[in-house]
Amino acid sequence: MTEQLPSSSEDTSLEKLLHQRSTIICIGPGGVGKTTSSAALGAGLAKMGRSVCVVTFDPARRLASALGRTSLPHEPTLITDESFSGSLWACMLDATVTFDAMVLNYAETEEQAERIFANRIYRNLVTNLSGTQEYMALERLWELHSDPRFDIIVIDTPPSAGALDLINAPRHLVSFLDNRLFKLIVKPVPLYLRPVSLAARTLLKSISKVVGSEVVSDALDFFHEFSGIEEGMKARAQQVEELLQSASTGFVAVTSPRVSALRESQEIIRRLHGSQYDPLGLIVNRMTPEFPLTLEHVPNEPPTSVEPALWSLMQENLHLLRQLREIEIRNLATYLAQGPSLPLLLIDTLATDLTSLDELVKLGETMLFSTLDRANFASDEDSSTIES
């Protein structure tokens, strides 16, 4: 007998859960259909009359494919469909463009910004420094959130670790900019600290012998020019953290019935909960479809138009598919046995790949208006009983 997931005592849907939200963040492991889910939710909301911008920070560029495009620009581009009573826009983060715009915004003069742009340390910082993508994603999120064209932003995040880094980036950035050493580097040296400055110069001379005087000179020039801009970055990071924690922002977890995805999702939910970001619901994509007929209702004798060998193979396939569905439900029931209660949406594996915007809209409507079950996340001890 198939084990059932616990049901909700009160019917709800993603449409109801997202009704008052202006920012939706889809988060989950890689390879579970998160990008398609983000695009489908955006398309479904646009059909309902919302002005939606779907944005991806994932450099894999899967969102463009989900929307039937070869690529997406940094600036929001309009996706048109006759069924939309609202509007759908989409874009992909360009960290360099965002960083440059931020410098122009926070610099005291255009000349200061140009000197920063010309600095080799800055160019390397933009392209190679760990965390830059996440910091710039926050700046871009705020820009889109403040754009009067949109009343809701749907964010397709990078897989797991990258998404969690993005969410925690505001507090990390504030901590970094508040660091005493950073302040000493970027702020002018007071008179009473000039002896220390002289000692530091002696040290820099020694460093320059190793890395080259031009590198040291570029670094000193960069930190000098950057003075003042960090205060704007800090203020923005604090604003974004407030946005992420506000009632207008909702997190939607996305996973699949694969054991590895369930385990990774469990860790994501745990870390989100520890950071005080509780998901509104969990979408489980790529479930084996449910076949209502039992083997008892399938006649043993094939119809006259079907060969007996083929009929036997069809019966065997039906049995295997039903078994697979039962295993997936059992794994979910075991995995969601304990922990914070989450509304749960099961999405069956699609018969074919999505090839049109119309199909994406239909999937979005299914996701938004299907009745959700109520389920729980298992503890670490319980997850060991999941079947592979």
C-alpha positions, 0 to 999 in steps of 0.5 A: 500500500502506498504511504501518503504524505500528511495533508493540510487541514486548510486548503492553500495554494502558491497563489495565496501564499505569494499574493502579498509578496513583492519579491520571490526567491526560488532556492534549491539544489542544482538540476531540480528544475529551479530555473523552469519553476522560476520562469513558470511562476513569473509567466503565471503571475503575468497572466494573472495581471502582475507586472513581473521581472524574472531575474537570474544570478546563475551564470549558466543562462538556463533562464533564457532557454526556459523563456525561449531565448538564446540569451538575456541582457543585463537590462530587463527585456519584455517577454510578450504573450497574448495571454498576459493581462500583466507583463513579464520581463526577464534579465540576467545579472552582469556583475561588472555593469552593476559594480560600475553603476554602483561606483558612479552612484556612490562616487563624489565626482565623476572624475573619482569614478573614472579614476577607479574604473582605470585602476587595475586593482578595481578591474581585477576585483570586479572579475575575480574577487570571491563574493563579488557576484553575490554583492552585485546581485544584492545591488541589482535586486535593490535596483529592480525592487525600486523600479516602478515598472515591476510590482513583483520580482522572481529570483532564480538563484544559483544552486544551493551554496551560491544562493545561500552565499547570496542571501548572507552577503549583506551581513558579510559585506557590512562586517567586512566594511566595518572591519578596523583594518579596512577602515584604516586602509581606506580612511586618511591617516590622522596626525597621531598615526603618521609614525605607524603610516611611516612604518607601514610604508617601510613594509610596503617597500619590502612587499613591492620588491616581491610583487612589484612597485606598480601593484603596490602603487595601484593598490594604494591608489585604489583604496584612496579613491575608494574612500567614501564609496564603502559607506554607500555600499554598507547602507545598501547592504543593510537596506537589502537585508531588511528587504530579505527579512521583510514580510514582502519577501517570500522564499520558495524551496525547489527540489526533486524526489532524488535522495541526493536532492532531498538531502541537500534540500534539507540542509538548505531549509535548515540553514535558511531557518537558522538565518531566520528565512523560512520558506513559504513552501516546497516544490517537488519537481520531476515526480513519476506520474501517478497512474490511477489504475491498479493492476487488478483493473487491468485485464489479463487478456490484451485487446485484439489489436495488441500483441500479447507480448506487447501487452505483457510488457505494458503491464510490467512497465505499469507495475514498475512506474507505480512502484517508482511512484510509491518509493518516491512518496515513501521517501518524501514521507520519511524525509518530511516526517519532522521539522518545520511544517511546509506546504508541499506541491508535487509536479509530475515529470513532463512528457516532453521538454517545454518548447513554448511560452504557452506551455510555460504559462500553463505550467505556471498556472498549475503551480500557482493554483494547485492545492498544496499538501502540508508536509514536514522536513525530517531531522538528520537522523530520520534521513538515513532511512530514505530509499535510493 
